[in-house]
Amino acid sequence: MVSLPSAWKRHLVTAAGPLALAAAMIVYVTGRSGPGAPPLPAYTVTATGDQAASAEGQGAARLRLARAGAKGARFEIVLRPATPPEGKVVAYAFTFDAPDAEPAPLDARVELAPEGVIRLSGAGRALEGARELRVVVGEPAAIGKFVDAAARAAANATDADVRVVTVPIDRD
């Protein structure tokens, strides 16, 4: 016959393993993002357009494009962090044709390097009519869903966890 204390101990040990693992996962996930996470670094921007001109700066880079989109024109935007971000980051790019306009997703290739460098490249026609490009950068949990990234871009809302990098577009 099994005594009550040893049966109780056996059930406790059986349940304690999965509970400890669940608690560890909660600490790991919440410890990596949110108010206690290290802030996202500042980004330096390099913008190269079809005018063979390049501008560089922290939020001050400008992309120069021909007024009438030349056939085969390309652009490239590179965001380089001051220091590698602590966690994995994602980036969403949007164009704006006016300051208070709705964000339009940018049709471009987005590449993310392990050290946090973000490269956007595409055809100049993807920027037709756009006056500004905004890139929303942050950890997936900090940004949320695609619609949340679009809302951040529209509000141009930067904080310690999410950066909105703005690149004005000049037309020659």
PyMOL commands that set and color helices and strands:
alter all, ss='L'
color gray80, all
select helices_A, chain A and resi 4-32+124-127+140-143+146-155
alter helices_A, ss='H'
color red, helices_A
select strands_A, chain A and resi 43-48+54-57+63-65+74-81+90-96+104-105+109-112+118-123+132-138+162-171
alter strands_A, ss='S'
color yellow, strands_A
deselect
rebuild
show_as cartoon
